[in-house]
Amino acid sequence: MTVSALPRWHELVKTRSASGLAALLADHAVFHSPVVHTPQVGKAITMQYLAAALHVFGNPSFRYVREVAGDRDAVLEFVTEIDGIVVNGVDMITWNDDGQIVDFKVMLRPLKAVNLIHQKMAAMLQANQ
């Protein structure tokens, strides 16, 4: 039986804490950014992106508005407001039998939200290097 990663992911989002990311991610996890052309491969880089995202997106307006889930994957639609811009997007998550995330893809709209997130994520990732 496959263990779902969703309850642990929702808890990280709720607490806005990246402290549980290491246990939640598989060693070969892959992160697909809405603004970076190539997939980011490996646990360390995936942790950096998701920790930055928890910070950038982590405000009281963030909420998941729809969830479609299967045995090993889910699509979570979210809405948040950042600097007066409404951001709408989806997190597409795939996990293994042990409940560890192996693939995480983020898609965003509208274009001005994509541009804003690009700017803020770049600043967070640069600050953490």
Z-matrix of the N, CA and C atoms (Angstrom, degrees):
N
C 1 1.456
C 2 1.523 1 110.05
N 3 1.303 2 116.67 1 137.21
C 4 1.453 3 122.57 2 -179.86
C 5 1.524 4 110.58 3 -81.31
N 6 1.318 5 116.48 4 133.82
C 7 1.458 6 122.30 5 175.44
C 8 1.526 7 107.44 6 -87.64
N 9 1.325 8 117.58 7 130.58
C 10 1.458 9 121.06 8 -179.02
C 11 1.526 10 111.01 9 -80.18
N 12 1.320 11 115.63 10 137.98
C 13 1.459 12 121.82 11 175.60
C 14 1.526 13 111.61 12 -85.85
N 15 1.319 14 117.42 13 -12.10
C 16 1.466 15 120.88 14 -172.18
C 17 1.528 16 114.85 15 -60.38
N 18 1.328 17 120.01 16 -46.94
C 19 1.472 18 117.44 17 -179.43
C 20 1.533 19 112.62 18 -58.56
N 21 1.316 20 116.94 19 -40.03
C 22 1.472 21 119.79 20 179.53
C 23 1.524 22 111.05 21 -69.82
N 24 1.344 23 117.94 22 -37.97
C 25 1.463 24 120.48 23 177.28
C 26 1.525 25 110.08 24 -63.58
N 27 1.339 26 116.78 25 -46.31
C 28 1.464 27 119.98 26 179.25
C 29 1.528 28 111.35 27 -60.19
N 30 1.317 29 117.61 28 -36.40
C 31 1.470 30 120.58 29 178.29
C 32 1.533 31 110.88 30 -66.15
N 33 1.339 32 117.53 31 -41.79
C 34 1.474 33 120.29 32 177.16
C 35 1.525 34 110.70 33 -61.02
N 36 1.316 35 116.36 34 -43.05
C 37 1.467 36 120.28 35 -179.97
C 38 1.524 37 110.21 36 -65.97
N 39 1.313 38 116.57 37 -42.62
C 40 1.465 39 121.26 38 -179.49
C 41 1.527 40 111.49 39 -61.23
N 42 1.331 41 116.47 40 -44.00
C 43 1.467 42 120.85 41 -177.83
C 44 1.530 43 112.08 42 -86.27
N 45 1.336 44 116.52 43 -10.96
C 46 1.471 45 122.41 44 -177.46
C 47 1.526 46 110.88 45 55.47
N 48 1.321 47 114.80 46 38.43
C 49 1.459 48 120.89 47 -176.97
C 50 1.520 49 109.81 48 -120.66
N 51 1.314 50 115.86 49 130.95
C 52 1.462 51 121.46 50 178.73
C 53 1.532 52 111.59 51 -88.32
N 54 1.327 53 117.82 52 4.03
C 55 1.466 54 120.29 53 -173.39
C 56 1.527 55 113.97 54 -62.61
N 57 1.319 56 119.01 55 -25.66
C 58 1.452 57 120.67 56 -179.89
C 59 1.510 58 114.77 57 -95.18
N 60 1.331 59 117.50 58 3.71
C 61 1.467 60 120.36 59 -176.67
C 62 1.523 61 113.26 60 -62.67
N 63 1.306 62 117.65 61 -40.82
C 64 1.469 63 120.36 62 -176.18
C 65 1.522 64 111.14 63 -58.14
N 66 1.310 65 117.29 64 -42.85
C 67 1.465 66 120.82 65 -179.41
C 68 1.523 67 111.90 66 -74.34
N 69 1.321 68 116.80 67 -26.40
C 70 1.464 69 121.20 68 -176.24
C 71 1.526 70 113.22 69 -82.24
N 72 1.329 71 117.41 70 -23.36
C 73 1.472 72 120.91 71 -175.70
C 74 1.525 73 112.05 72 -98.50
N 75 1.322 74 115.93 73 137.00
C 76 1.459 75 121.69 74 172.22
C 77 1.527 76 108.82 75 -72.25
N 78 1.320 77 116.91 76 156.01
C 79 1.466 78 121.12 77 -179.19
C 80 1.531 79 112.23 78 -58.92
N 81 1.303 80 117.65 79 -33.50
C 82 1.464 81 121.98 80 -177.16
C 83 1.529 82 112.39 81 -100.82
N 84 1.337 83 117.54 82 24.46
C 85 1.471 84 121.85 83 -179.07
C 86 1.527 85 110.66 84 -56.60
N 87 1.318 86 114.97 85 149.03
C 88 1.469 87 121.72 86 179.25
C 89 1.523 88 107.82 87 -126.10
N 90 1.340 89 115.73 88 133.44
C 91 1.462 90 121.73 89 177.10
C 92 1.524 91 109.11 90 -112.99
N 93 1.334 92 115.70 91 131.10
C 94 1.464 93 122.54 92 177.25
C 95 1.523 94 107.56 93 -111.83
N 96 1.310 95 115.88 94 110.30
C 97 1.460 96 122.62 95 -179.22
C 98 1.525 97 110.26 96 -85.65
N 99 1.324 98 117.20 97 148.42
C 100 1.463 99 119.16 98 175.38
C 101 1.526 100 113.12 99 -72.52
N 102 1.328 101 117.46 100 -10.21
C 103 1.465 102 119.42 101 -176.54
C 104 1.528 103 114.17 102 -124.00
N 105 1.324 104 118.11 103 -4.49
C 106 1.462 105 121.44 104 178.50
C 107 1.525 106 107.77 105 -109.38
N 108 1.316 107 116.57 106 128.10
C 109 1.467 108 121.67 107 -172.84
C 110 1.525 109 113.27 108 -63.12
N 111 1.304 110 117.98 109 -43.35
C 112 1.470 111 120.33 110 -174.27
C 113 1.525 112 111.01 111 -98.52
N 114 1.318 113 117.12 112 147.19
C 115 1.466 114 119.91 113 174.96
C 116 1.523 115 110.38 114 -62.14
N 117 1.320 116 115.79 115 144.96
C 118 1.457 117 122.38 116 177.70
C 119 1.529 118 106.82 117 -97.43
N 120 1.329 119 116.47 118 113.50
C 121 1.461 120 121.91 119 -169.80
C 122 1.521 121 111.32 120 -103.82
N 123 1.320 122 115.66 121 130.18
C 124 1.457 123 122.07 122 175.14
C 125 1.518 124 112.07 123 117.62
N 126 1.305 125 114.20 124 153.19
C 127 1.457 126 121.40 125 -176.93
C 128 1.528 127 112.25 126 -62.52
N 129 1.309 128 117.51 127 -44.15
C 130 1.469 129 121.13 128 -175.54
C 131 1.522 130 111.88 129 -61.76
N 132 1.324 131 117.22 130 -48.63
C 133 1.470 132 119.95 131 -178.20
C 134 1.518 133 110.76 132 -70.76
N 135 1.334 134 117.41 133 -35.88
C 136 1.461 135 120.49 134 177.12
C 137 1.525 136 109.93 135 -63.99
N 138 1.327 137 116.87 136 -39.93
C 139 1.471 138 120.39 137 176.76
C 140 1.519 139 111.11 138 -62.19
N 141 1.330 140 117.40 139 -41.09
C 142 1.466 141 120.41 140 179.49
C 143 1.527 142 110.96 141 -61.09
N 144 1.321 143 116.32 142 -47.13
C 145 1.467 144 120.14 143 -178.91
C 146 1.530 145 111.39 144 -65.19
N 147 1.323 146 117.34 145 -44.91
C 148 1.462 147 119.25 146 -177.68
C 149 1.530 148 111.70 147 -69.97
N 150 1.325 149 117.83 148 -36.08
C 151 1.466 150 120.30 149 176.44
C 152 1.530 151 110.17 150 -64.50
N 153 1.319 152 116.84 151 -42.59
C 154 1.465 153 120.24 152 177.32
C 155 1.525 154 110.43 153 -63.74
N 156 1.326 155 116.55 154 -40.90
C 157 1.468 156 120.48 155 179.80
C 158 1.531 157 111.00 156 -64.67
N 159 1.328 158 117.65 157 -40.53
C 160 1.464 159 120.09 158 177.31
C 161 1.519 160 110.48 159 -58.87
N 162 1.321 161 116.76 160 -35.88
C 163 1.467 162 121.09 161 178.93
C 164 1.533 163 111.19 162 -74.24
N 165 1.324 164 116.88 163 -48.94
C 166 1.476 165 121.35 164 -176.21
C 167 1.524 166 111.16 165 -66.04
N 168 1.329 167 117.00 166 -45.38
C 169 1.458 168 121.06 167 -177.02
C 170 1.524 169 112.34 168 -85.77
N 171 1.335 170 116.63 169 -17.29
C 172 1.458 171 121.71 170 -170.97
C 173 1.510 172 114.16 171 -75.23
N 174 1.302 173 116.52 172 81.41
C 175 1.458 174 121.11 173 174.16
C 176 1.531 175 107.65 174 -135.20
N 177 1.321 176 117.71 175 167.35
C 178 1.468 177 119.86 176 -175.52
C 179 1.533 178 115.17 177 -60.11
N 180 1.323 179 118.43 178 -18.44
C 181 1.465 180 119.44 179 -179.63
C 182 1.531 181 112.99 180 -82.37
N 183 1.333 182 117.71 181 -14.29
C 184 1.469 183 120.11 182 -177.92
C 185 1.517 184 110.14 183 -67.01
N 186 1.342 185 114.94 184 131.66
C 187 1.462 186 119.38 185 174.84
C 188 1.517 187 109.89 186 -156.53
N 189 1.314 188 115.02 187 145.03
C 190 1.450 189 120.44 188 171.41
C 191 1.526 190 107.32 189 -83.60
N 192 1.328 191 116.12 190 132.02
C 193 1.463 192 120.61 191 -177.02
C 194 1.526 193 112.77 192 -110.07
N 195 1.331 194 116.94 193 -11.88
C 196 1.466 195 120.69 194 177.97
C 197 1.515 196 108.79 195 -156.56
N 198 1.328 197 114.74 196 144.89
C 199 1.466 198 120.52 197 178.20
C 200 1.521 199 108.68 198 -139.76
N 201 1.326 200 115.28 199 125.45
C 202 1.454 201 122.04 200 174.09
C 203 1.521 202 105.60 201 -120.87
N 204 1.343 203 116.12 202 116.50
C 205 1.461 204 119.08 203 -171.98
C 206 1.518 205 111.90 204 -130.27
N 207 1.330 206 114.29 205 143.89
C 208 1.457 207 122.79 206 173.72
C 209 1.518 208 109.25 207 -117.58
N 210 1.329 209 115.94 208 -163.18
C 211 1.465 210 120.53 209 -178.82
C 212 1.523 211 113.21 210 -69.65
N 213 1.345 212 117.24 211 -32.04
C 214 1.474 213 120.55 212 -174.51
C 215 1.524 214 113.20 213 -129.84
N 216 1.335 215 116.82 214 5.37
C 217 1.463 216 118.05 215 -178.42
C 218 1.516 217 111.30 216 -154.73
N 219 1.330 218 114.47 217 163.82
C 220 1.458 219 120.85 218 179.31
C 221 1.515 220 109.76 219 -154.74
N 222 1.313 221 114.55 220 152.99
C 223 1.459 222 122.36 221 171.15
C 224 1.522 223 106.05 222 -120.73
N 225 1.327 224 115.80 223 121.39
C 226 1.454 225 122.26 224 -177.29
C 227 1.519 226 108.60 225 -116.71
N 228 1.325 227 117.03 226 113.34
C 229 1.467 228 120.09 227 177.57
C 230 1.520 229 108.66 228 -86.50
N 231 1.340 230 116.06 229 135.88
C 232 1.459 231 120.20 230 -179.50
C 233 1.517 232 111.17 231 -129.86
N 234 1.326 233 113.67 232 160.91
C 235 1.459 234 122.93 233 174.22
C 236 1.521 235 106.85 234 -137.59
N 237 1.314 236 115.96 235 140.14
C 238 1.460 237 121.41 236 174.30
C 239 1.523 238 108.05 237 -154.26
N 240 1.311 239 116.13 238 165.38
C 241 1.463 240 120.79 239 174.46
C 242 1.513 241 108.08 240 -121.82
N 243 1.333 242 115.01 241 128.56
C 244 1.459 243 121.33 242 -179.97
C 245 1.523 244 107.52 243 -131.58
N 246 1.314 245 116.44 244 123.34
C 247 1.469 246 122.26 245 -179.76
C 248 1.524 247 111.96 246 51.19
N 249 1.317 248 116.95 247 40.49
C 250 1.456 249 121.73 248 177.19
C 251 1.522 250 115.01 249 79.81
N 252 1.319 251 117.56 250 2.25
C 253 1.468 252 121.59 251 179.97
C 254 1.525 253 108.73 252 -107.94
N 255 1.338 254 115.57 253 127.45
C 256 1.459 255 120.11 254 176.96
C 257 1.526 256 108.17 255 -79.97
N 258 1.321 257 115.27 256 124.76
C 259 1.457 258 122.67 257 -179.45
C 260 1.525 259 107.41 258 -109.00
N 261 1.320 260 115.79 259 128.13
C 262 1.462 261 122.01 260 176.86
C 263 1.518 262 106.33 261 -121.05
N 264 1.331 263 116.71 262 135.21
C 265 1.455 264 118.63 263 -178.78
C 266 1.506 265 112.48 264 -162.17
N 267 1.320 266 113.83 265 -179.35
C 268 1.460 267 120.69 266 175.92
C 269 1.520 268 109.56 267 -134.87
N 270 1.315 269 114.23 268 143.26
C 271 1.451 270 122.77 269 168.90
C 272 1.518 271 105.88 270 -104.76
N 273 1.324 272 116.26 271 123.88
C 274 1.464 273 121.80 272 177.41
C 275 1.522 274 106.45 273 -109.96
N 276 1.335 275 116.09 274 113.87
C 277 1.455 276 121.58 275 -170.50
C 278 1.528 277 110.00 276 -120.68
N 279 1.336 278 115.15 277 133.78
C 280 1.469 279 121.38 278 174.22
C 281 1.521 280 107.62 279 -124.38
N 282 1.343 281 116.19 280 138.34
C 283 1.457 282 120.44 281 179.67
C 284 1.521 283 110.66 282 -132.14
N 285 1.330 284 114.75 283 164.54
C 286 1.466 285 121.22 284 -179.27
C 287 1.533 286 110.56 285 -92.70
N 288 1.328 287 116.83 286 -177.19
C 289 1.469 288 121.55 287 -178.60
C 290 1.526 289 113.05 288 -61.02
N 291 1.342 290 116.83 289 -25.82
C 292 1.462 291 121.21 290 -179.20
C 293 1.529 292 113.07 291 -86.13
N 294 1.342 293 116.74 292 1.97
C 295 1.455 294 120.01 293 179.76
C 296 1.516 295 113.45 294 79.38
N 297 1.326 296 117.29 295 21.88
C 298 1.461 297 121.14 296 176.57
C 299 1.532 298 108.87 297 -100.99
N 300 1.312 299 115.26 298 136.22
C 301 1.460 300 120.61 299 -179.84
C 302 1.524 301 109.66 300 -69.76
N 303 1.337 302 115.94 301 128.68
C 304 1.461 303 121.82 302 178.20
C 305 1.525 304 111.78 303 -110.16
N 306 1.334 305 117.24 304 -18.84
C 307 1.462 306 120.98 305 -179.41
C 308 1.522 307 108.97 306 -151.35
N 309 1.335 308 115.76 307 132.64
C 310 1.465 309 121.34 308 -178.79
C 311 1.519 310 107.41 309 -138.17
N 312 1.324 311 116.43 310 116.45
C 313 1.461 312 121.57 311 -178.76
C 314 1.521 313 108.98 312 -120.92
N 315 1.333 314 116.09 313 134.12
C 316 1.460 315 122.04 314 178.27
C 317 1.524 316 108.37 315 -115.83
N 318 1.327 317 115.43 316 132.41
C 319 1.462 318 121.57 317 174.70
C 320 1.524 319 107.18 318 -125.75
N 321 1.346 320 117.03 319 140.45
C 322 1.464 321 122.70 320 -174.05
C 323 1.518 322 112.43 321 -131.76
N 324 1.320 323 114.75 322 157.75
C 325 1.457 324 123.42 323 170.79
C 326 1.517 325 107.40 324 -152.68
N 327 1.281 326 122.34 325 162.65
C 328 1.458 327 129.41 326 -14.02
C 329 1.526 328 110.71 327 -77.47
N 330 1.328 329 115.82 328 -176.56
C 331 1.465 330 121.14 329 -175.31
C 332 1.526 331 112.11 330 -56.74
N 333 1.330 332 118.83 331 -41.85
C 334 1.466 333 118.04 332 -178.66
C 335 1.532 334 111.04 333 -66.56
N 336 1.325 335 117.56 334 -26.88
C 337 1.463 336 120.56 335 174.40
C 338 1.524 337 110.22 336 -70.61
N 339 1.322 338 116.85 337 -41.53
C 340 1.467 339 121.27 338 177.95
C 341 1.529 340 109.49 339 -59.69
N 342 1.321 341 116.92 340 -46.00
C 343 1.466 342 121.14 341 -179.92
C 344 1.530 343 111.39 342 -62.80
N 345 1.331 344 117.06 343 -41.71
C 346 1.462 345 121.06 344 178.71
C 347 1.525 346 111.30 345 -64.16
N 348 1.312 347 116.77 346 -46.37
C 349 1.457 348 120.94 347 -179.65
C 350 1.524 349 110.64 348 -64.17
N 351 1.320 350 117.07 349 -39.39
C 352 1.470 351 121.27 350 176.84
C 353 1.528 352 109.83 351 -56.37
N 354 1.310 353 116.11 352 -47.53
C 355 1.465 354 121.34 353 -178.78
C 356 1.532 355 111.07 354 -63.56
N 357 1.318 356 117.28 355 -47.24
C 358 1.461 357 120.93 356 -176.20
C 359 1.532 358 112.27 357 -71.19
N 360 1.314 359 117.16 358 -39.73
C 361 1.470 360 119.97 359 178.37
C 362 1.527 361 110.40 360 -66.37
N 363 1.328 362 117.25 361 -41.06
C 364 1.461 363 120.54 362 178.86
C 365 1.519 364 110.29 363 -60.31
N 366 1.322 365 116.66 364 -41.66
C 367 1.472 366 120.63 365 179.39
C 368 1.532 367 110.66 366 -65.08
N 369 1.338 368 117.37 367 -42.76
C 370 1.469 369 121.05 368 179.54
C 371 1.529 370 111.06 369 -64.92
N 372 1.316 371 116.86 370 -45.60
C 373 1.456 372 120.01 371 -178.65
C 374 1.528 373 111.26 372 -66.11
N 375 1.327 374 116.64 373 -37.67
C 376 1.467 375 121.07 374 178.22
C 377 1.524 376 110.42 375 -65.90
N 378 1.327 377 116.71 376 -40.55
C 379 1.474 378 121.42 377 -178.64
C 380 1.529 379 111.34 378 -67.01
N 381 1.331 380 116.93 379 -28.13
C 382 1.465 381 120.87 380 -177.12
C 383 1.518 382 113.59 381 -90.51
N 384 1.318 383 118.30 382 5.91
C 385 1.477 384 119.68 383 -179.71
C 386 1.488 385 111.72 384 -96.00
